[in-house]
Amino acid sequence: MDLGIKNKVALVLASSKGLGKAVAIELAKEGARVVICGTDAEALAATEAEIQKVSPGNVASFTCDITDETQRKNLVEQSVKAFGDIEILVTNTGGPAAGGFDQFSIDDWKNLYNLLFLSAVDIIKQVLPGMKKKKFGRILAITSITVKQPVDNLISSNAVRTSLVGLVKSLSNEVAAHGITVNSLLPGYTDTNRLKHLVEKNPKVNEVKETIPMRRFGTPQEFAAAAAFLVSERASYITGQSLAVDGGWIKGN
């Protein structure tokens, strides 16, 4: 299936590793011109080289701490300079720290808000004018299954990521007439290096598989395939949705 995103300009946040990297590679395979970013310069360079093999000349990388307002602004400016107005935006962050309510200070909550919510709001505000001008845009927020079913000891994710889903639904209504869709994608337990590290620290994490109807963890490539479809021209009538890629783990609808 031709997804219709060849030569579209895509910015994927936190994309030197994990799910962000998988999404960036998948979009490159579909012919998009992809901008990746991250704070680990070595990992970023390795990912850029990997994408160059898939789609030579169609990737640019920039170091960026998305919690920093100035760096976010520079990232968007550099992306536009590299390839033109951003037509596809995939917001993403690293996973927040685990812990219960008493383990987080007010400053911790402020930092979590900046990381998980404000960073996405800021970059969306920067790219929307270009999308409106082109009458085309795809905004996809990578959140978590925690927005639909809270996970014990992840109160930070349970609380703050839910606000991003509210933004997605509200914004989707505001920009739909401009040919812009806004959706969120909810990864479940996925076989990334982060999950492998958690299993190494606590082998009992593997027992989670028994709570997943498919009895296995997902792959980054399976998640990325869903992301590529949602940001495609083929998905032009899908907006304001929160799609879980979780093997059936969420118990509700």
C-alpha positions in Angstrom: 0.0 0.0 0.0 1.3 3.4 -1.0 0.8 5.6 2.1 1.3 8.8 0.1 4.0 10.3 2.3 6.9 10.2 -0.1 8.9 13.5 0.2 6.8 14.7 3.1 8.8 16.3 5.8 8.6 14.5 9.1 10.0 15.6 12.5 10.2 12.8 15.0 11.1 13.8 18.6 13.4 11.7 20.8 14.2 9.5 17.9 17.8 8.3 18.4 16.6 5.2 20.3 13.6 3.1 21.0 10.2 3.7 19.6 11.0 7.1 18.2 13.9 5.6 16.2 11.6 2.8 14.9 9.1 5.3 13.7 11.7 7.4 12.0 13.1 4.4 10.2 9.6 3.3 9.1 8.8 6.8 7.7 12.1 6.9 5.8 11.2 3.5 4.3 8.0 5.1 3.0 10.0 7.9 1.4 9.5 10.7 3.9 12.3 13.2 4.5 13.0 12.6 8.2 14.4 14.8 10.9 15.6 13.0 14.0 16.7 14.4 17.4 18.0 13.4 20.8 20.4 14.3 23.5 22.8 11.3 23.0 25.1 12.5 20.1 26.6 9.1 19.6 23.3 7.3 19.3 21.9 10.0 17.1 24.8 9.7 14.7 24.3 5.9 14.6 20.6 6.2 13.9 21.2 8.8 11.1 23.7 6.4 9.5 21.2 3.6 9.7 18.5 5.7 8.0 20.9 6.9 5.4 21.2 3.3 4.2 17.4 3.1 4.0 16.9 6.4 2.2 20.1 8.2 1.3 19.9 12.0 1.5 16.5 12.0 3.3 17.6 12.3 6.9 18.9 15.1 9.1 19.8 14.9 12.7 20.1 17.6 15.4 21.0 17.3 19.1 18.1 18.7 21.2 16.9 18.6 24.8 13.2 19.0 24.3 12.7 20.2 27.8 14.7 23.4 26.8 12.6 26.1 25.1 15.5 27.6 23.2 16.6 24.2 21.9 13.1 23.4 20.8 12.9 26.6 18.8 16.3 25.9 17.3 15.3 22.4 16.4 12.3 23.5 14.4 14.3 26.2 12.6 17.0 23.8 11.7 14.5 21.2 10.5 12.8 23.8 8.2 16.1 24.9 6.9 17.1 21.3 6.1 13.9 20.2 4.3 11.2 22.8 4.4 8.0 23.2 6.4 7.2 20.3 8.7 4.2 18.3 7.4 4.4 15.4 9.9 5.1 15.8 13.5 5.6 12.9 15.9 5.9 14.0 19.5 7.8 11.6 21.8 9.8 11.6 25.0 11.7 9.2 27.1 9.8 7.3 29.8 9.4 9.2 33.1 10.8 7.8 36.3 8.8 5.2 38.2 7.5 5.8 41.7 4.6 6.5 43.9 3.0 9.9 44.9 5.3 10.5 47.9 8.4 10.1 45.9 7.8 13.2 43.7 8.4 16.8 44.8 6.6 19.8 43.4 9.7 20.5 41.3 9.6 16.9 40.0 6.0 17.5 38.9 6.9 20.8 37.1 9.7 19.0 35.3 7.4 16.2 34.3 4.9 18.7 33.0 7.6 20.3 30.9 8.9 17.0 29.5 5.6 15.2 28.8 3.2 18.0 28.0 4.7 21.5 27.5 7.4 20.3 25.0 4.7 18.9 22.7 2.5 22.0 23.0 5.5 24.3 22.1 6.6 22.4 19.0 3.0 21.9 17.8 2.5 25.6 18.0 5.6 26.2 16.0 4.7 23.8 13.1 1.0 24.4 12.8 1.2 27.6 10.7 3.1 25.7 8.0 0.6 22.9 8.1 -2.3 25.3 7.8 -0.6 27.0 4.9 -0.2 23.7 3.0 -3.7 22.5 4.0 -2.0 19.3 5.1 -0.6 18.1 8.4 -0.3 15.1 10.6 0.4 15.3 14.3 0.9 12.1 16.2 1.6 12.1 20.0 3.3 9.0 21.4 1.8 8.6 24.9 1.3 5.4 26.8 -1.2 2.7 27.7 -1.3 4.4 31.1 -3.7 7.0 29.8 -6.4 4.4 29.5 -5.4 2.0 32.3 -3.1 3.3 35.1 0.0 1.2 35.8 1.1 0.7 39.4 4.2 2.7 40.5 3.9 4.9 37.4 1.9 7.8 38.8 3.8 10.4 36.9 3.0 8.8 33.5 -0.6 8.0 34.6 -1.3 11.6 35.5 0.6 13.9 33.1 0.3 11.9 29.9 -3.5 12.0 30.2 -3.4 15.7 29.7 -1.7 15.2 26.3 -4.6 13.0 25.2 -7.0 15.8 26.1 -5.0 18.2 24.0 -5.0 15.8 21.1 -8.8 15.5 21.1 -9.4 19.2 21.5 -6.9 20.3 18.9 -8.1 17.8 16.4 -11.5 19.5 16.4 -9.9 22.9 15.9 -7.6 22.1 12.9 -9.6 19.4 11.1 -10.9 21.9 8.5 -7.3 22.7 7.6 -6.6 19.1 6.4 -4.7 18.4 9.6 -5.2 15.3 11.7 -4.2 14.9 15.3 -4.0 11.5 17.0 -2.2 9.7 19.8 -0.6 6.3 19.8 -0.4 4.3 23.0 2.5 1.8 23.2 2.1 -1.2 25.4 4.9 -3.4 26.7 7.3 -3.3 23.7 10.6 -5.0 23.3 12.9 -2.0 23.4 16.3 -1.7 25.1 14.5 0.1 28.0 12.2 -2.8 28.6 15.2 -5.2 28.4 17.0 -3.2 31.0 14.0 -3.4 33.3 13.8 -7.1 32.8 17.5 -7.4 33.7 17.0 -5.4 36.9 13.8 -7.3 37.8 13.1 -10.6 36.0 9.6 -10.5 37.3 8.8 -7.9 34.6 8.6 -10.9 32.2 5.6 -12.1 34.1 3.6 -9.2 32.5 3.4 -11.3 29.4 0.9 -13.4 31.1 -1.4 -10.4 31.4 -1.2 -9.7 27.6 -3.7 -11.7 25.6 -1.0 -12.3 22.9 1.4 -13.6 25.6 4.3 -11.7 24.2 5.8 -8.2 24.1 5.3 -6.1 21.0 8.1 -5.2 18.6 9.1 -1.6 17.8 8.5 -2.4 14.1 4.8 -3.3 14.9 4.4 0.0 16.7 6.1 2.0 13.9 3.8 0.4 11.3 0.8 1.8 13.1 2.4 5.2 13.4 3.2 5.3 9.7 -0.4 4.6 8.8 -1.8 7.3 11.1 0.5 10.0 9.6 -0.2 9.0 6.1 -2.5 10.4 3.4 -4.5 7.2 3.6 -5.5 8.0 7.2 -7.0 11.4 6.2 -10.4 10.7 7.9 -8.9 9.5 11.2 -8.5 12.2 13.8 -8.9 12.8 17.5 -8.2 9.1 18.2 -6.1 7.3 20.8 -5.0 4.0 19.4 -3.4 1.4 21.7 -0.7 -0.9 20.3 -0.7 -3.3 23.3 -1.5 -6.8 22.2 -4.9 -6.4 23.9 -3.5 -5.5 27.4 -6.0 -2.7 28.1 -9.1 -4.2 29.5 -11.6 -1.5 28.5 -12.7 -0.3 25.1 
